Amino acid sequence: MPNIIQKDQAAYDAFNAIQKSDRIGIISHRSPDPDAIGANLALKHCLKALNKQVISLCVDPLPSNSFFIKGTEEYQKMTDFENLDLIITVDCGSKSQVAFEPFFPELFSGKIPLLNIDHHSSNEHFGTINIVYPDLASTCEILTMLFEIWKVHITPEMATCLLFGLYYDTGSFMHSNTTSNVLEIAEKLVAAKADLPNIISNLYKNLSIPKLKLWGQALSNMETTPEENIVAVVTQEDFQKTHTKYEDLSGVIDYLNSVKGSNYTLLATEDGKGNIKGSLRTRRDDLNLSDMAGKYGGGGHKKASGFTVKGSLEKSSVFKVELPE
């Protein structure tokens, strides 16, 4: 399949910006998932091979299911941005997802070139260079295609990072975004010696008893609205009772979203900081959850989106949010 990014001048502008830079910071979005982490570290391995000084950045801790990836231990929560020649954001659909502006107000001023690589339809194109492809399944898919254009050799370490993100964002190749291009890229990454067994083990075969108990709470709190939407809540009380944390919810929404005949699924969670995090999923082609989430300052993809609002949840009642039908 032809590389659809080859005709994008931004792909070449990005590599020129990289070549001109010595000190580069790569930012994963807050509450990072495997695509944000895999893209960050694959790019970091690539740039270090080009003799660049590179740091990986994220305001939040990484989930434990990513710790098998080499380089996760090198992530930093802060840096002196003034010392960077180039900033690269990966998998960040909005400025708020980057989350570093309060610490460096000039982040989006253009003072330091900013390369924005992402696949969210809600992306705000905040970079001085933007490589945004909403029709592609993951940022790791975009990066794999960029590496082909840049004639970068994909090492086994890079292949593992890239497949980690691709496998996760396609729901282990079960979501509707699993295109022929995704499968061709997956084949190339496996051929490049990506550690698929370890990826599968860490993403889907590392469930603990506390995590399963938390999922049980989410499932028991699930209700169906009169409009045939699935709503589930998880409160701080649920986390405390099961001795778990927010990251342990990863994966449960796919079970909630499997209810036959439902329009979409909303999982509402307290983050312990006075906020409610909403995760939206649908299997319908005629709904755009990114538009729904956008009404609450969030975004994402047509079938998978999220948002964060101030507030708290009561276990005795389902979180009522006026999402459009």
N, C-alpha and C positions, 0 to 999 in steps of 0.2 A: 504494500500500500504506500502511495506517495506520502512524503512528509509534508503535511498541510502548512507547517510553520515555515517552510523554506522560503515562501514568498513574502514573509513578514520582515520588513526592514528592521523592526525592533529587535529581532533575533540577532542580527549582525551588529546593531548599535550596542546591544547588551554585551557582546563579546569584546567589542572595542573598549567599552567602559571598564570591563574587567582587566583587559590588558594594560590599561593606563593606570590602574590602581595597585597599590602595594598592601594597604591595610583595609580589609573588608569585613563588615559585620553582616551576618545573615540572621534574620528575625523570623521565628515561628510565631503563629498567632497564640494568644492567651488560651489557657486550657488546651494545650496542644494535643492533636491526635496523630495517629501513625503517618498520615500523609504530610502533615506539617513537619514532623520530625524526620521522616525518611527523605523528603525533599531537601531539607536543611543539611542533613549530614552527607547525602550524596553529593550535593553541590560543594560542601566543605572539602570532602575528599578530592574532588576535581580541582578546586582552586589551590589546595595545598600542593598538588602535583605540579601546578604551574608556578610554584614558589611564592605564593601569596601568603601573607599573614591573615589568618581567618579566625573569627570567633563566632560561635553559635549563641544566639540570644533568645530568651523568652522570659516574660515577667512571671510566669507560673511554673511550678515544678512539673517534670515530665512524669507520665504514668509509668507504673512499674512494668507493664507489658512491653515497654520499649528498651528496657535496660540491657537486653542481650545485644543490642546494636552498638557497635564500636563507635565511640564519640559522644554518647549520651552523657557520660560522666564529665565532659568538658563544657557543657552548657553553662552560660553565665546569666545572671539576672540583671546585670547592669554593666555598662562600660562608659568610657569617656568618648562620646560620639564625635567630639571635636577632632579626635585623632584619627578618624576613619576617612578614607578616600572615597569609599563607596558603601552604600547600604543596600542590601537586597532583602525584600520581604517575600516569603514563600507561603502560599495558601492563605493569605490574609485578604479577606474580601472588603474590609473597611479600615479606616484609620483607627477606629476604636478597637478593632481586633489586633492591630499592631501593638497598641497599648503603651508605647514608650513616649508619646508626645508630652505627657506631664513632666517627664524627666529631661526632655530635650525639646523645648517648644519649637525649635527651628527644623524639626525632623522633616516636615513636608514643605519647607520653604524653597527647596531647590539649592540651598547653600551647599549641601553635600548631595551628589547625584544619588537618586533612589531608583532601583530596579524592582519593579512590582511584577512577580510571577504568580499567576493564580488561575483558577478555573471556575470561580463563582460568578453566576450571572449577575449578582448584586454588586460586583466589584466597582469601587468608586474611581478607579483609574487615577490614583493619587501619586503615582510615580512620575519621575522625569522620563523614564522609559517604562512602558507597560506591555507586558506579554500576557494577555488574558484571553483564555479560550474556554468559554462556558460550555461548549459542546463536548469537551474532553472530560474524562471521568475523574481525573485527579491531577494535582500539580506534579506528581511523580511521572505521570504519563507525558506531560508537557516537557519536563526536564529530560526525559529519555530521548525525546525528539530533538531537543536543543543540543544534547550531547552529540547526536548524529550530525547535525549541521556544523557544530564546532569541531567535528572530527576528534572527539574525546574518546579515549579507550575506557570502556566501562569495566572496572575491576570487580572481582567477586564481592568486595565490601560495598562498592557503589550499587551493584546489582541487588544485593540484599536490602539496602536502604530503599531503593526504588520499588522493588516488588512488595516490600512491607507497606508502603503507602497505597500502591495500586490495588493490592489484595484487599486492604481494609476499605477503601472508598468504593469498591464495587461489591462489598458484602460477600467477599470470597467468590467473586464472579457470579453472584446470584441476582444482583440488581439489574435494572433495565439499562444502566449505563455501560454494561459489558458489551462493547462493540467488537467487531472483527479486529479493529486496530488495537484494542486493549489486549486481546488474546495473542495477537502477533507480537506485541511488545513483551507480554509475559513470557512467551516462548523464547524471545531473545535474552531476557534477563535470566531465565532458568539455564539457558545455554551458556551464559556468562558466569554460571556457578552461584547464582543467588541461593541462599540457604532457605528454601521453601519449607522443609520440615520444621525448622526452628521458628519460622514466621507463623506457621499454622499452630504450633504448640503454644507460643506466647500469646497469640490473639484469641484462640478459641479452646485451648485445652489447659488452661491455667486457673480454672475456677476453684475458689476456696469455699468452705462451708459458710463463713460469714457472708461472702458475696452472694451465694445462692439464697441465703436467708433474706438478704436485702432485696433480691429479685422477687422473692416470695411476697415481701411487703408491697412492692410495686404492683405485682399482679393482683394481690388481694384488694388493693386500693383502686383498682381499675373499674371504671363505669362507662356505660354507653349513654350518650346524650340522645334526646329525642330526634336529633338530626342525623343519627347513625355515625357519630364521631366517637372515637375512643379517647377517654381522658383518664390519666393516672397521676397521682401525686406521691411524692416522697418528701417527707419532712425531716427536720433535724432530729426529731424523736426517733424516726426510723433508722437513721444512721447510728444514733447512740445505742439503740436497742440491739443492733446487729454488729456493733463495733466495726463499722465500715466508713468509707468516705466517698465523695462524689465520683471519683474515677471508677469505683466499683460498679457503677450503673452502666458502664459501657457494654453495649450489646443487648440490654434488656428491651430497648425500644423496638428492636426487630421482632421480638416475640409479641409485643403489644400490637404491632402493625400487621400481624398475620391474621387478625380476626376477619373472617369472611364477611363481605358485604359492607365493611366500614369505609367511610370516605377518607378520613385522615386520623392520625393519632397524635395526641398532645401528651407529652410527659413533662410535668411541672415539678421542679425540684428547688428546695431551699439550699442556698450555697453557704449558709452560715455567716454571711457578711451583710445581711439585710436585703438580699436580692432573691428573686425567683428566676431560675433559668428554665426557659421553655424549649423543648425539642419537638420538632414537627416532622412527621413522616407520612407519606401516602404511596399507594400503588396505582392510583388513578393518573391517567395522562392528561385529563382536562382540568386539573387543579394546579395552581402555582403557589407553593408554600413560601417561596421567596418573597412574593408580594405580601402575603399574610404577615410574615415575620418582619417585613420592612415597616409595617405600621407600628411596630413596637421597638424600632431602632435596630432590628436584627437583619438577617438575610441568609443567603446560602444558595441552595439549588431549588429547582422546581419541585422535586420530590422529597427533599431533605433540607430543612432549614432550622434556625434557632434564633432566640432572642433573650435578652436579659432586662428585667424591669425591677424596680424597687418594690418591696413588699414581703409578706410572709404568708404561709399556708396554715390552714387549720385542718388537722387530720380528719375531723368530723364532716368536712364538706369538700366537695370537688372544686378545684380551682376553676372559677368561672371567668373566661376571657372571651370578649365579643369578637371572635374571628369571623370574617365574612364567609358566607357559604359559596 
